[in-house]
C-alpha cells in the first residue's frame, strides 16, 4: 500500500532508507522507516533473499501481497509473529474534536496536558514510556520543527503521550 503514511515519509524524502536490486531498473525494494520495513516488487528475484536477510531484529514487516507474505514466511520459517495492523484514517472530516475535548476536560486537575516542547522531548520520563516519540527525527530540534506531540504530566513527569511517528508532505 503505497498510500501508507510511514512509507510516504520515505518516498517523499523525509525519513528512512531503501535498498533496491538495481538503481536503474529495480525489480524488488526494501524500505525501512523506524521499526517498519516494507517490501515491494517481485518476491522471486534472486536478490530478494538478500533483502530478507537484511531485516533488523524487532521490526514490523509490511507486505502488500499474498506472494510476499508466503515468501517471508518460507524464508524465516516459524520465527515470525503475524498480526493484523490497522491504518489510521487521514480524513480530518472523521476526526471527532468534541470527543477529544471531552477527554481533555475529564483529565483530573493534578494532571497537565502539554505540547511536547524541547524540555519534554529531552525528558527521560518521556523516553521511559517510549523511545519512538521523537526517534525518527534527526534531533530534538528537527522534531520540534517538523513533528508534533502532546504529553500528560503528573508531578512534572510524563506519564502518557501521543506523537507524530513520521511525517509526509500532507501531514503526520
C-alpha positions in Angstrom: 0.0 0.0 0.0 1.9 3.0 -1.3 -0.5 5.3 0.4 0.8 4.3 3.9 1.9 7.4 5.9 5.1 5.8 7.1 6.0 4.7 3.5 5.2 8.1 2.2 7.7 9.5 4.7 10.5 7.7 2.7 9.0 8.2 -0.8 8.7 11.9 -0.3 12.3 12.2 1.1 11.6 12.9 4.8 12.9 9.8 6.6 14.1 6.3 6.2 16.3 4.2 4.0 15.8 1.9 1.0 17.5 -0.8 -0.9 16.8 -2.0 -4.4 18.3 -4.7 -6.6 19.1 -2.2 -9.4 19.1 1.6 -9.3 18.3 1.9 -13.0 15.7 -0.8 -13.3 14.6 -2.0 -9.8 12.6 -5.3 -9.6 12.5 -5.5 -5.8 12.7 -3.0 -3.0 13.0 -2.8 0.8 12.1 0.4 2.5 12.7 0.9 6.3 11.4 3.8 8.4 12.0 3.3 12.1 10.6 -0.1 13.1 8.7 -0.6 9.9 10.1 -2.4 6.8 8.1 -2.6 3.6 8.8 -4.9 0.7 7.6 -4.3 -2.9 8.2 -5.7 -6.3 8.9 -9.3 -7.4 9.4 -11.5 -4.4 11.1 -14.2 -6.5 14.1 -12.2 -7.8 17.5 -13.6 -6.9 18.2 -10.5 -4.7 15.0 -11.0 -2.6 16.8 -13.5 -0.3 19.5 -10.9 0.5 16.8 -8.3 1.3 15.0 -10.8 3.5 18.3 -11.4 5.4 18.5 -7.6 5.9 15.6 -7.4 8.3 16.7 -5.9 11.6 15.6 -7.5 14.8 12.3 -6.3 16.4 11.0 -4.9 13.2 7.4 -4.8 11.8 7.4 -6.1 8.2 4.6 -4.9 6.0 3.9 -6.7 2.7 1.1 -6.0 0.2 0.5 -9.3 -1.4 0.0 -12.9 -0.5 3.0 -13.9 -2.6 5.3 -11.6 -0.4 3.7 -13.0 2.7 4.4 -16.6 1.7 8.0 -15.7 0.7 8.6 -14.1 4.0 7.1 -17.0 6.0 9.0 -19.6 4.0 12.3 -17.8 4.3 12.0 -17.1 8.1 10.2 -20.4 8.8 8.4 -20.0 12.1 10.5 -17.2 13.5 7.8 -14.5 12.9 4.7 -13.5 14.6 1.8 -12.3 12.4 -0.9 -9.8 13.3 -3.3 -7.5 11.7 -2.4 -3.9 11.8 -5.0 -1.2 11.4 -4.3 2.0 9.5 -5.2 5.4 10.8 -7.7 7.4 8.8 -6.2 10.6 7.3 -9.5 12.3 6.7 -9.9 15.3 9.1 -13.7 15.2 8.5 -14.0 12.0 10.5 -11.9 13.2 13.4 -14.2 13.8 16.4 -12.9 17.0 18.0 -15.7 17.1 20.6 -14.8 13.6 21.8 -11.1 14.7 22.2 -12.2 17.8 24.1 -14.3 15.7 26.4 -11.3 13.5 27.2 -9.2 16.6 27.9 -11.9 18.2 30.2 -12.2 14.9 32.1 -8.5 14.9 32.9 -8.1 15.2 36.7 -6.7 18.5 37.9 -3.4 17.0 39.1 -2.6 16.0 35.5 -1.4 18.5 32.9 -1.7 18.3 29.1 1.3 19.9 27.4 2.6 20.0 23.9 5.9 18.3 23.6 8.5 21.0 23.6 12.3 20.9 23.8 12.2 20.4 27.6 9.7 17.5 27.4 11.4 16.0 24.3 14.6 15.8 26.4 12.9 14.4 29.5 13.9 10.8 30.5 10.3 10.2 31.6 9.1 10.7 28.0 11.6 8.2 26.6 11.0 5.8 29.5 7.4 5.4 28.1 8.6 5.0 24.5 11.7 5.9 22.5 9.5 6.4 19.5 8.1 9.7 20.4 11.0 11.5 18.7 13.3 8.8 17.5 12.6 9.1 13.7 13.7 12.7 13.6 17.4 13.7 13.2 17.4 15.6 16.5 15.1 17.2 19.1 15.3 20.4 17.1 14.2 18.6 14.0 11.3 17.1 15.9 10.2 20.5 17.3 10.3 22.0 13.7 8.6 19.1 11.8 6.8 16.9 14.3 4.1 17.4 16.8 3.1 15.7 20.0 1.3 16.1 23.3 2.0 14.6 26.7 0.3 14.3 30.0 2.4 15.2 33.1 1.8 14.2 36.7 4.0 15.9 39.2 6.2 17.2 36.4 6.8 13.7 34.9 5.5 12.4 31.6 3.0 9.6 32.2 1.4 9.4 28.7 1.9 10.8 25.3 1.0 10.9 21.6 3.4 12.0 18.9 3.9 12.0 15.2 6.0 8.9 14.4 6.8 10.1 11.0 5.8 13.0 8.6 4.9 13.3 5.0 4.1 16.3 2.7 0.5 16.5 3.7 0.7 15.8 7.4 1.8 13.4 10.1 
